[in-house]
Amino acid sequence: KAGVTQTPRYLIKTRGQQVTLSCSPISGHRSVSWYQQTPGQGLQFLFEYFSETQRNKGNFPGRFSGRQFSNSRSEMNVSTLELGDSALYLCASSLGGYRDSMEKLFFGSGTQLSVL
Amino acid sequence: EDQVTQSPEALRLQEGESSSLNCSYTVSGLRGLFWYRQDPGKGPEFLFTLYSAGEEKEKERLKATLTKKESFLHITATKPEDSATYLCAVRGLIQGAQKLVFGQGTRLTINP
């Protein structure tokens, strides 16, 4: 069974640009959540999608947005990039039932974003 | 304010030694405490879920325990392949919403 796939693996952008990251969950998983990981702040929750609806949201500015498609694949968008957005962005999937929500997450290897 | 604190930040052991990693938390309405392992360049890998104080889970040389305020991940007879960052996460009521909060992790290095 294929794991969670994130593309691209690495990205280099400049300040002010926007970026879109992609995540394909494990087959059959309906919940996709996104996390930002930095050495200083650790892993921070961005948002969670279930059945194409945002079910939960972390404390990030509106520049960070996401969506989920009918096949459960998800994209995350960051507009007007800032230097502080440089981080590893991780996507995780789970079965998605209420009890499963945010539990036993299966993570992808992440997209390393560098903002210059 | 920190809701999940892990200690120590880093730990270096000789192969064969044993130790315990700590995760203390301050959240209301705990819905679950999770341990993950993260290798460099990879996403975290699920290890355990604990739901209530007194619960214990075991897998090979790893054992996780939970009290009302903290959890321990005990690692026995360590091997170099145990080297990784161990992350603790807590799901509970934070700022009026169900959230999952990760600790900063403990970076474990096992020397052969």
Boltz contact constraints between the chains, C-beta under 6 A:
constraints:
  - contact:
      token1: [A, 42]
      token2: [B, 102]
      max_distance: 6.0
  - contact:
      token1: [A, 42]
      token2: [B, 104]
      max_distance: 6.0
  - contact:
      token1: [A, 43]
      token2: [B, 102]
      max_distance: 6.0
  - contact:
      token1: [A, 45]
      token2: [B, 100]
      max_distance: 6.0
  - contact:
      token1: [A, 90]
      token2: [B, 43]
      max_distance: 6.0
  - contact:
      token1: [A, 102]
      token2: [B, 91]
      max_distance: 6.0
  - contact:
      token1: [A, 102]
      token2: [B, 100]
      max_distance: 6.0
  - contact:
      token1: [A, 103]
      token2: [B, 32]
      max_distance: 6.0
  - contact:
      token1: [A, 104]
      token2: [B, 46]
      max_distance: 6.0
  - contact:
      token1: [A, 107]
      token2: [B, 43]
      max_distance: 6.0
  - contact:
      token1: [A, 107]
      token2: [B, 44]
      max_distance: 6.0
  - contact:
      token1: [A, 108]
      token2: [B, 43]
      max_distance: 6.0
  - contact:
      token1: [A, 109]
      token2: [B, 42]
      max_distance: 6.0
  - contact:
      token1: [A, 109]
      token2: [B, 43]
      max_distance: 6.0
  - contact:
      token1: [A, 110]
      token2: [B, 43]
      max_distance: 6.0
